[in-house]
Amino acid sequence: MMTSQSFFSTPATSSFNRHPNSPTPINLPPFAASFAPLPHGGARRRRSFSQLVRASDSTTFVEDPPASSAAAVMSEEDEKDAAAGAKIGARVRVKVPLKVYHVPRVAEIDLSGKEGTLKQYVAVWKGKRISANLPFKVGFVADVEGRGPVKFFAHLKEDEFEYLD
């Protein structure tokens, strides 16, 4: 490691140690110039680095997995989605103790035993399967003191409710 005084003493008029818009030079060693704060408090420009990509002469063939197993998995998921989508509009009853806190001006609503209508299956969006944790959107109507009947929705798992129809 070089620690001599001559290593750290660089000319003050060096263009490397000087910000382009600054009238005063910055006295720093060359390696520290990139870490110095800018004199006017402005932001530092980002440097972009590009990598070279070389073309290869070799060709590699990768065998596809058997189409029958992929088709079986896809058809199984599609059947499940189609079955869930066909049940939209069905009457359901919540069978687990469950409280929701998202209804405006109501502290909490206990959904255990309440009946509602299955409104939407949200695990399929624009024809693609998404990872919805609570894929069934169920609509409820609850009587709240001082407000009358209040409509609201809750997202549930399939094992949290039972079909009535």
C-alpha positions as a printed Julia matrix, in Angstrom:
165×3 Matrix{Float64}:
   0.0     0.0     0.0
   1.34    3.37   -0.94
   1.14    5.95    1.82
   3.77    8.41    0.75
   2.95   12.08    0.76
   3.6    12.35   -2.96
   0.89    9.79   -3.67
  -1.77   11.86   -1.91
  -0.66   15.24   -3.17
  -2.18   15.79   -6.58
  -2.41   19.07   -8.39
  -5.45   21.11   -7.39
  -6.19   22.0   -11.0
  -6.53   18.39  -12.13
  -9.69   17.87  -14.16
 -10.21   14.51  -12.43
 -10.63   16.13   -9.01
 -12.78   18.94  -10.2
 -16.52   19.06  -10.67
 -17.42   20.55  -14.08
 -19.68   23.29  -12.65
 -17.59   24.08   -9.56
 -15.36   27.18   -9.52
 -13.22   25.74   -6.69
 -11.14   22.58   -7.09
 -11.46   19.61   -4.78
  -8.19   18.38   -3.25
  -8.56   14.6    -3.13
  -6.43   11.7    -4.25
  -7.59   10.21   -7.56
  -9.15    7.06   -6.04
 -11.23    9.07   -3.53
 -12.7    11.49   -6.05
 -15.59    9.19   -6.82
 -16.61    9.07   -3.12
 -16.44   12.81   -2.45
 -19.63   14.81   -1.96
 -20.38   17.24   -4.71
 -19.66   20.87   -3.75
 -23.07   22.17   -4.76
 -25.01   19.35   -3.02
 -26.36   17.95   -6.28
 -26.87   14.37   -7.2
 -24.14   12.31   -8.77
 -24.64   10.9   -12.24
 -25.14    7.18  -12.52
 -22.62    5.24  -14.49
 -23.91    2.48  -16.69
 -21.78   -0.52  -17.44
 -22.46   -2.78  -20.36
 -21.32   -6.34  -20.67
 -20.13   -7.94  -23.83
 -22.09  -10.94  -25.04
 -20.33  -13.42  -27.25
 -22.12  -15.63  -29.71
 -21.48  -19.33  -29.47
 -20.98  -21.7   -32.36
 -22.32  -24.69  -30.46
 -25.96  -25.69  -30.43
 -27.5   -27.4   -27.43
 -30.7   -29.37  -27.67
 -32.82  -29.83  -24.59
 -35.49  -32.47  -24.61
 -38.96  -31.33  -23.67
 -40.67  -33.01  -20.72
 -43.38  -35.46  -21.68
 -46.39  -33.51  -22.89
 -48.84  -35.94  -21.3
 -47.79  -35.11  -17.72
 -47.88  -31.35  -18.36
 -51.27  -31.66  -20.02
 -52.57  -33.72  -17.09
 -51.47  -31.08  -14.6
 -52.92  -28.27  -16.67
 -56.21  -30.05  -17.2
 -56.48  -30.79  -13.47
 -56.01  -27.1   -12.61
 -58.38  -26.06  -15.4
 -61.04  -28.48  -14.13
 -60.71  -27.06  -10.62
 -61.01  -23.48  -11.94
 -63.98  -24.37  -14.12
 -65.74  -26.12  -11.23
 -65.18  -23.12   -8.96
 -66.35  -20.71  -11.66
 -69.51  -22.76  -12.22
 -70.54  -22.34   -8.58
 -70.73  -18.54   -8.78
 -74.07  -17.34   -7.45
 -74.41  -20.27   -5.04
 -75.53  -19.7    -1.45
 -72.84  -20.46    1.13
 -72.58  -20.53    4.93
 -69.38  -19.75    6.86
 -68.49  -22.8     8.99
 -65.4   -21.53   10.87
 -65.08  -18.78   13.49
 -64.09  -15.74   11.45
 -64.16  -12.01   12.18
 -63.69   -9.21    9.66
 -62.71   -5.64   10.44
 -62.97   -3.92    7.06
 -66.61   -2.79    7.07
 -66.76    1.01    7.41
 -68.03    2.41   10.75
 -68.35   -1.09   12.24
 -65.72   -2.31   14.7
 -65.94   -6.01   13.8
 -68.38   -8.48   12.29
 -68.39  -12.14   13.23
 -69.04  -14.19   10.08
 -69.36  -17.63   11.7
 -72.74  -19.09   10.7
 -73.63  -16.19    8.36
 -74.98  -16.91    4.9
 -73.84  -15.16    1.78
 -73.61  -15.45   -2.0
 -70.53  -16.57   -3.9
 -69.76  -13.6    -6.15
 -66.44  -14.31   -7.84
 -63.57  -16.79   -8.12
 -60.48  -14.56   -8.16
 -57.72  -17.18   -8.71
 -58.07  -16.74  -12.49
 -57.43  -13.26  -13.87
 -57.53  -12.5   -17.6
 -57.35  -16.2   -18.36
 -54.21  -16.75  -16.27
 -53.98  -18.49  -12.93
 -52.79  -16.21  -10.11
 -51.81  -17.1    -6.56
 -54.77  -15.81   -4.58
 -54.58  -16.8    -0.92
 -58.32  -16.31   -0.44
 -59.75  -17.06   -3.89
 -63.51  -16.9    -3.24
 -65.25  -13.52   -3.02
 -68.44  -13.85   -0.99
 -71.09  -11.14   -0.6
 -72.87  -10.7     2.72
 -75.69   -8.53    4.06
 -75.51   -7.78    7.78
 -77.93   -5.82    9.94
 -76.02   -3.16   11.88
 -77.63   -1.15   14.67
 -78.36    2.4    13.62
 -77.48    1.75    9.96
 -79.81   -1.01    8.8
 -78.68   -3.66    6.32
 -75.07   -3.24    5.17
 -73.68   -5.03    2.1
 -70.01   -6.06    2.15
 -67.66   -8.64    0.67
 -65.15  -11.0     2.25
 -62.56  -13.2     0.58
 -62.56  -16.77    1.89
 -60.85  -20.11    1.34
 -62.9   -23.06    0.15
 -62.55  -24.86    3.49
 -64.02  -21.88    5.41
 -67.54  -22.22    3.98
 -70.04  -24.85    2.88
 -72.44  -24.8    -0.05
 -76.15  -24.65    0.77
 -77.62  -25.36   -2.69
